[in-house]
């Protein structure tokens, strides 16, 4: 672990602004907070492991701000919410621990191609995410969904970048949610369970910079609540444009990194 920089008042304020912006944007796009917050924390001079821990701490509170707003609008499918959150937790933990042993850099080009492919397919399928027609899954279909979720949860703990995009696609294509419901499910289930557990692991490992924690948490809760409010007001068409733009940007950035 590298040496920490001096934590000044301006550093704390920057952390709040970056956390607010990242979580506001992520609440609109169904993922992508790592594109904003993590690079900023790294550029401030934090060692990568501390920057990742602070990022995880912030995005762990996305589900609090946005989840409260989505629950008020009745956008949460509770059965799928608990399944996503609780079933994925062991694999998020194993991915987080695995990251301490083997960096996930080799996975980024593979994930970037996958995300860009899904962007193209979504663009061609103009009705994708436009209407909410959730499937009633059979036992075998639940097993398939669980098998798809395992690598997503492991990746969320291991590399993190783009994990929200993947689960949003799972809700859109497999569960046949509209864009608003898919975004609500990703932000609430992933935010509360996956990111929250990942943050707790980093806390246990001693990676979190506690002098930045209040600013990061406040920015995340306020930003995610405001972002969810805007997304609910704007609706599916607007959210799909934001989501596909974010997914495409994520794919290109992962390919170049």
N, C-alpha and C positions, 0 to 999 in steps of 0.2 A: 504494500500500500504506500502511495506517494505521500509527500508532505502537503498538508492542507494550507491554502492561502489565508491571508488575514480576512476575517469576516467583518467587513465594515457595514455601516448603515446603508450605503449605496448598493452594496452587494445584496443585502436583505431585501431592499426595495426592488431591485432587478429580479430577484427570485420570485417575489410576489407577482410582478407584472408578467413574467414569463410563464408562471404557473397558471395565471388567469387566462392568458391568451391561448396556451396549449389546451387547456381543458374546455374553454369556450369553443374552440375550433373542433376538438375531438367530439364534443357533444352534438355538433352539427353533422359531422362526417361519419360517425360510428367508428372512430379510431383515428390514429394519426398524431396523438399527443407527443409521441417520441420524436416526431419530425421537428418539433419546436423546442420543447423543454430540455431534452437530453443534450442536444448540441450546444445550447446556450450554457448549460451548467459545465460542460466540458471546456468550452471556450473561456470561462471565467477562471480556469486554472485548477478546478477540482480534479483529483485523480479519477480515472474512469469508474472504478468500482464505487467510489463515494457519489459521483454524479448519477450513476445508475440507481443507487440506493435512494438518493433524494428524489429522483424522478419517480421511482416506484412508490415512495411515500406519498407524493402528490397525487399521482393517478389513482392510488388506492382510495382517494376521497372523491373521485369523479362520480362513483356510484351513489354517494351521499347526496350531493347537490342535484345531479340530473335525475337520480332515482326517485327522489321526493317529488320532483316535478312530473315525471312520467307516471308515477303511482296515482297522483291527483287526477290525471287524465284517463286512468284505466287502461294503460297501454302495456301492462306487464302480464304475461302468461305465466302464472305462478308455478305450474307444474314444470314447464321448461326452464324457468328461472332456477328452481332448486336443483334440477338435474344438471344444468350447465355448471352452476356454481360448485355444488358438492362433489359431483363426479369428477370434475376437472382438477380439484384441489391437490390430490396426491401427485398428479403429473406436473402441475405447476411447481410444487416443492422439489420434485426430482429434477426438473429442468433448471431450477434456480441453483441447486447444489451442483449440478453437472457443469453449469457455467463457470463455477469457481475452478474447475479442473480443466475444462476444454472450451476456449472461446468459440463462439458460433459464427465466426467470420465466413467459413466455408459454406454456410447455409444461405447467406444473403443472395448470391447470384441465382440460386435455385428458386428461392422464394420470389425474387423479383420477376423471373420469367412466368411463374405461376400466377402472380397477381396481375401482370400485364395481360396474360391470356384471358383471365376472368374479366378484366375491364373490357376487352374487345367483345367477348361473348355477351356481356351485359349491355353493351352499346347496341349490338345487333338485335338483342331481345328487348325491343322497345317497351314491352309490357312488363318486364321484370321490375318488381318493386312498386308497381302502380296500384295494385289492388291487394287487399288483405283476405286471403283464402287459405287459412291454416289447415294443414293436413291432420287427420286423425291417424296416428301411426299404429301399425300392428307391432307385435312383440319383435318380429324379425327386423322391422324398420327401425325400431328403437335401438336394437343391437348395432345396426349399420351406423346409425347416428352417433352412437357411443364410440365406435371404432374410428369415425371421422374426427371426433372431438379430442381423442387422446393425443395425437400429434400436435393439435392446435394448442392444447393446454401445456404440453411439454415445451413447445416452442415459445409460448408466452413467458415461461420461467427462464428459458435458456437465452434467447436472443431478444425477445420482446417486441422489437420494431415490426409493425405490420400485423400483429396478432389480432387486434381488434377488427382489422379489415377482413381477415379470414373467417372469424366467427359471424360477422355480419353477412357474409356471403352464404354461410351455412344456413342462417335463418331465412335469407331471401330465397335460395334455391331449393333447399331440402324441406324446410318447414313451410315455405310459400307465404311468408309474411310480406307485408308492404314495407316500404323503406322506413317509415316512421316507427313501426313496431319492431323491425329488425334493429334499428339504431337504439331504441329504448332498451331492448333486451341485452344488447352488447354492452352498453354503457352501465347498466345496473348490475347484471350478473358478473360480467368480467371485472367491472370496477370494484364492486364490493368483495367478491371472493378471490378472483385470480390475482388482481393487482394488490389487494389487501394482504393476501397470504404471502405474496412475493415480497412486499414491504416488511412484513413481520420476520421473514427469514433474514433479510438484510439487517434488521434491528438486532436480531439474535447474534448475527455475525459481527456486529459492531461497526457497520459501514455508514450509518446515517449521521449526517452533520446536524446536530440538534439545534444549533443556533439559527439554522435556516428553516427548521421544521414549521414554526408557526406561520411564516410568510407563505411557504409552499402550500400548506394545508388550507389556509384562508383563501388564497388565490384559486385553488382547485375547486373548493366548494362553491364560491361565488361564480367563477367562470363556467362551471358545468351547469349550474342552475340557470344562468342567463342564456347559455347556449341551447339548453333543452327548451327553454321558453320560446326562443326565436324559431327553433326547428318545428315546434308544435304549431306555431302561428303560420309559418311559411308552407308547410305541408310536403307531400311526397315528391312532387316534381322538383322543387328546390333542393330537397335533401338528396335526391338521386344525383343531381348535377354536382353538388358538393362532394358526395361520396365517391363518385367515379373520378372526379378531378384529384381527390386526395389519394385514392388507390393508385392512379396512374403516376402521380408524383412519388408516392412511396416506392413503387416498382422501379422507377428510374433512379432514385437516390440509392436504393439498395444495390442496384446493378453497378453504380459508379463507386460505391464505398468499398 
